[in-house]
């Protein structure tokens, strides 16, 4: 998503050096999808070209929210055709990443049984409590190391088991969203590691699916696929797709198929002593570790251990990010007022600072709807003056998000055993200069912002490593530092931030 203009990294003209391998990244987000080509030029810089972009989002059918999976598949093919046309004979491989947790169910003949359900559908309400009645919360965390969120795959499947869904009974295999598209591309039916871990069905302690837990929950265990690591070559494009697109029998590579996994692969850090925030609809805030951190403290803090690249785990917290801003913008547009993200950021900059605050993880903000009214109602119900103008509403959302960053940053410092000095903000939200400065001020840490195209860049880097053009993720990160300009934000810590933080902590306790 585009917010404020921050030295946007170049999306350049088609490559001029025909001998350079060219990679294609398909990056699917909750709001949009795009196809981006990339190659390393003669100066060891990564060049990017966005060749296709399309909107994405939930489709309501009766009482349920679904993904329009065939339209997404159509757009993937459109991106592949455009890439083949612009880079004839130059494409080497294709890699695809998406959001986590959602899935498609296939029959024995590999027919997709229904449109995948969107993670914001309300079928998972109350399912965590139903799960804990069968398997204690601490036992689920000990096995999986994953943060408790009602949208997780395990609770989606539990809701189907509880309602005796005929689809679950008919299912021969389950494929997470990127695995489904990879299967359609090349015929390989596997699950990639970084996305597998988001399901809360995968064992973090020993690897493999958590069959014992799944059986206690009444969830089938025969539908799961072999788990492969990021960078695995899955095969070649199916002949009919190769011919129709004009791309030929490209290699299909599983990058980090979870979009945050790909984004973190592109963090332009030199060492390991940093916090990252992959900023978009969600803010994924954490650090890279070699082994999962599964302790009573990490359970109490509700941290997650998601798979990473190059033998790492992403120890992080899933935070409701710019979702509130996106939904406010969508609602105002529905009412007839169009604001660009730049407009909203400017209005927020002009609004008074340190007004009302909201805890965005509150369940009332989870589903699409009239977000401005929900924010106002929350403020009134918690004894605060409700923000009235669009600028004040967006300022409320952004300052609240920055204070949530502070809570998570303090927890990460404790887990690291020392104060981590810097936060790398990557992804589309890194273009929001106001949020970047608020994050620095609220946390007291230096913020380095960019690249905004981190997910596509990380996808491309893993492809380059898998095909041997790069030797390691570390070499890829060095190329990212050389290729893209980052913005740096120094903290201006004021006493008023401490006062706001105490107010925000009290709101969290109320929730």
N, C-alpha and C positions, 0 to 999 in steps of 0.2 A: 504494500500500500504506500502511496506517496503522502508524506506529511510536509514539513517545511524543506526548502531547498538547501541541502548540505552537500556541496562539492560532489555531486552525483558521479559515481564511477562510470567510466566510459562504456557505452554500448556501441561498439565501433562498426565500421563498414566491413563487408565481407573480407576474408583473409586474402592477402596478396601472395603469401608464400605457400604455394600449393603442396610443398613437401611436408608441411607441418601437419601432424595428426589433428583432426578436428573432432571434438566430442560434442554430443547433444545431451543437454540436461532438460528433463521434463519435471517441472517443479509445480506441484499442485497444493494450493493452500485453501483455507476455509472460505476465503473471499474471492480469490482469483487463481488462475493457473497460467503458466507461460512455458514456452520453449525457448531455451537459450543455448546458443552454440559458444564454444570456447576453444581457444588454442593458445599455445605458448609461442611468442614471437622470437625473433632473433636476438632480442635484448633480455630474454628470460622474464618477460612480463606476460601476464595472462590477459588476453584480449577477449572481450565478450560481445555478443550480438544477440539481442532479443529479437526473435523472428516471429513470435506469435504470442498473443495474450488473449485471455477470455475471462469473463466473469464466472464465478462459481458460488454456490450457496445452496441452502436447503430448499426442498420443494415439499409443500404441505399436501398430503393426500389423506382426505378425511381427517382423522385425529392424529396422524403420524407425520413426522418429518423424515424425508428420505433424501439421498443423493441421487441426482439424475445421472446415473452411471453411464448410460449409453451416450448421452451428450458429452460427458467428459471423455469417453473413449473416442468419440468423433473428433473432439478438439485435439487429443493426443495425435491422432492420425493426420490432422491438418497441420500440426506443427512438424511432424515427421516429413510430410510432403514438401512443406516450405523449405525445410533444411536441406532436403535432397536436391531441390531445385536451385537453391542459392549456392550450395557447395557440392556440385556434381563430382562424384568420385572421390571426395575428400573426407567424408564422414567415416570415423573409425568405430565408434560405439555410441550407445544410448544408455542413459541411466535415469531412473525415475524415483522421485521422493514424494511423500504425501504427509498429511497429518496422521496421528496414531489412532488406535483403539477400534476403529470401524472395520467392517468386514463384509464379505459376500459368502453365501452358502451355495455350494454346487452339488448337483445330483450326481449319481454314478456315471452318467454320460457327459458330465462336465457342463451341463446346462445351469446357468445362473437361476436360482429358484425365485428370487425377488430382488427388487431394488434395495441396496444396502440402506439401513436406517441411519439417520444422522445422530451423532453423539448427543445433541441437545434435545432429542426426543424425550418425552416425559415417562417413557416406559420403565426407566430405571429408578423412579422415585420409590423410596422405601426398600430398595433391594439390598443396600448395604446392611441394614438391620436384619433382613431375612438371612443374609449370608452369615452374619455373626452368630445367629442362633444355631447354625450348624457347625461352623468352624470359627473359633474365637479370633477376634481381630488381631491379637498378638501373633497367633499362629499363621495367619495369612501373611502378615508382614514378615515374619521370620522366614517363611518359605520364599517369598517373592521380592521383598525389599521395596515394594512399590507404594507410592502415595495413595491414600484412599480418596477416590473421586467417583461419584456415582455414575459417571460416564464411561468408566473403564469397561473393557470387553467382558470381563468376568461377570459384571452386573447386568450387562446387556443380555448375555447368554442365560444368566439366572432368571431374568424376567421371562425369557422364552420357555425355559424349563418349568417355571412356576405356572405359566398359563397353558402348558401342554401344546406349544406351538407345533402345528403339523410340519412347518418348514424345518424345524430342528430335527424332527423325526425322520424327515426325508433326506437330510443332508448327508452326503458322503464325504465332503471335505469342506474345510473353512480356510479362506484366504483373506488375509488383511488387505486393505485397499491397494497398496503398491504391489503386493504379491499377485492380486487378481489381474491387474493390468500387465504385469510381467508375464503371467501365464498366457494372457491373450496375445502378447507380443511374440513369445518364443516357445510356449508349450511346456515350460519348466514349472512344476508345482512345488514350491518351497516357501518358507517364511524366513525373511531376513532378520538378523539378530536384533538390531536397534529397535525395530518395530515390534518384534515378538515380546520384548521386555515390557512394553507399554500396556500389554493386555492384563497384567496382574494374574496371568495364568502360567508364567514361566518361572522356573526356579532360579533364583539369584545365587543360592548357596552352592548348588551342584550342577546347574545347567539342566536343560531338558524341561519338558512340560510337567506341570505340577499335578500329575494324574491322581494322586491320593486325595488332594484337596478338591479337584474337579469332581471326582466320584462322590464325595460327601455332599457336594452342592447339586448333584443330579445332572451335571453337564457331561455330555459325551466326550470320551477321550480318544476315540478313533478318528476324529475329524481333523486333527492337527497334523501339520506337515513338518518335515525335517527342517531344522533351523540352520541357516548358513550365515557366514560372516560377511560384513561389508567388504566389497571388492571382489566378490565371487562372480565369475563369468558364468551366466546362466545358460547361454546358448546363442543361437543366431535368430534373427527375425524369421518368422514363419514365411515360407515361400510366397504365399498369396499376398501377405502384407509387404514383403520386400518388393514384389513386382508392382503392386498397386501404388505404393508410395514413391517408387523410383529410387529408394535408398539402398537397394541391394541387401545382401545377407549380413547386415551389421551385427556386431557382437552386442548382446544385451547384458549389461553389467548391473548387479545390485550394488548401488552405493550405500551409504547409510540411508535406507529408505524412509526412516523417520526424518521429517524435515529439520527438526532441531539437531539430530545427529549430524546431518550434512552441514548445517549452519555452524556448529561448534568446530567441525573440521576446518573451517575457514577463519577461525579466530586468529588475528595477526599478532599473536603473542610470541615473544622470544623464549620465555621460560614457562614455568608451571604455576607461579605464584600470582594468580589472578582469578577474579570472578567473572563469569560471562553472563550476559542477559541476551537471549535471543528474543527480540522485541517485535511483536506483531499483535495479532488477535489475542494470543497468549504471550505472557512473559515467562520464559523458562530461565530460571536464575540458579546458577550453581557453580561447581568446579569439577574438573576432570580428576578421577582417581583410578588407581590400578585395580582396586578390589572394592566390592560393595561395602558400604558402611551400614550395618544392620545392628542397631543397638536400641536400648530403651530410650535414649535421648533422641535418636533420629526418628523413632516411632512417635514419640511425644510431639516432636516438631513437625511431623508428617512430611518428611523428606522422602524422595524417591531415588531409586538406583536404576537408571535406564542405560541400556547398552550404548557404547560409544565406538569410535573407530580405533584401530591400532591397539586392540587389547585393553581399552579403557572402559570405565563406566562414567556416566554423567550423574553425579550426585547433585540433585537439584530439587527445587520447589516449582511446581506448576502454579503460576499466578495468573489470575484473570487480568489480561493486559489492556490493550487498546480496544477491546470488545465494547466497552461502554461508549467510547468515542464513536466507534463505527456504527453502533445501533442508534445513537443520538442523531448522527448524520443521516442515517437511513430514514429515521422517523420524520425528521424535518423535511427531507426531500419528498416523502410521501404526502406531507402537508402542503407542499408547493414551494418550499424555500430550499434552494440549492446552496450548499456550502462546500467548497473544496476543503481538503484537510489543511491546506495553508491558511484558508480563511478562519477555520476553527482555532488553529494555533494562535493566529494573530489576535483573535477576540479573547482567547484565554490569557494571553500576555497582557492585554489591556485591562482585564478584570482584577478586582482587588485580591491580594494574596491572603492566604491563611484564613479562608472562610470555612464553610462546612466541609465535612469529610464523610466518605462512605467506605465501607468494607466491601470491595467488589466481589468477594467470594460468597457473599450472602446469596442464598438460593433464589431470592426474588430477581436477581440480575442474570440468571443462567440462560433463560430462554429468550428468543427474539420477542420484541414488542415495543411498547411506548417507554423507552428508556429514560427520557427526560422526566416523565411523570413518576417513574419508579424511584429515580434519584431524589426528586423533591419529596416524595412520600417517606422515603427512608429518613431523610434529614428531619422532617417534622416529627416522625415517630421516635426519634432519638433525641429530641429536645433541641434541635439546631434550627437556625433560620434556613429556610429552603432557598437555594439559588434560583433566581428568576430568569436571568438572561442566558442566551446560548453560551456566551463567553464565561459566565460564572459557573455554569453547569460543567463545561469542559475543564475549567480550572480546578473545580472540585474533584473531577475524575483523575486529572493528572497529578495533583498534589497528593491525593490518596494513594495513587500507585507508587509515587516516589517514597512515601512513608512505609508502604509495604516492602519496598526494596530495602529499606533500612532494617526492618525486622529480620528479613532473610539474610542480609549481609552480616548482621551481628551473630546469627546462628552459624553461618559459614565460618566466621572468624573463630568461634568456639571449637567447631569440628576440626579446623586446620591447626588449632593450637597457637595461633598468632594472628595479628592484624594483617589482613590481606590489603595491599595498598591501592589496587587499581581494579576498576570494573571495565570490561570490554562490552560495549553494547553493539550488537550486530543485528542485521535484518532490517526490514522496512521501517520499523520504529526508530532506528538510529538516525533517521532524517529529521526527527522532531527535536529541534534544538532546544526548545523550552523544556521538554521532558528530560533531555540529557542534562541540562543545568540543574533542574530540580533534583535529579537523581544524585548528582555530585553534592549538592547542598545538603540534602536530607541524610545521606550516608557518611559525609565527610571524607569521601574517597575520590581520587582522580578518575574521571570517566573518559575513556577513549571510544569514540563512536565511529562505526563503520567496519567493514563494508556493508552497505545496505543490501547488496545482492548476495549475502553470505550463503544462503541455502543453495542457490544454483552454483556458486563458486565451489563450495565444499563437495557438492555432487560431482562437478567436473574434476576436482583434484583427486577424488577416489578413483574415478575412471582412469585418470592419467597414471596413477600408481598401479592400478590393476593391469594396464597395458604395457607397463614398463617405461613410460616416458619420464616418470618421476620415481625416485628411489624410496620416498617415504612421505608421510603426512607432514613431517617437520620441514622437508624441502618445499612442499606445497605451501605451507604457511609463510616461509621466507619469500616465496614468489608473490603471495598476497600482500605482504608488507611493501614490496617493491612496486606493486602494480596499482595500488589504490591509496588515495589520500584519506587519512583519518582525522577527525576533529577531536581536540582535547579540551576538557572542561575541568577547571580547578574548582574545588569546593569553597564556598563562601559561607562558612558555618555561623549561623546567628542563633542567639538564644531563643528566638521565636520558633525556630525549627524544633528545639527541644520541647517547647510548650505544645506545639502541634503534635509532636510524636506522642506525648503523654495522652493527649486527647484521642489519638488514633488507637493507642493500646487499650484505652478504656472501651472504645467502640468494639474492638476485637473481643474483649471479655464479655460484653453484652451479647455478642453473637454466639 
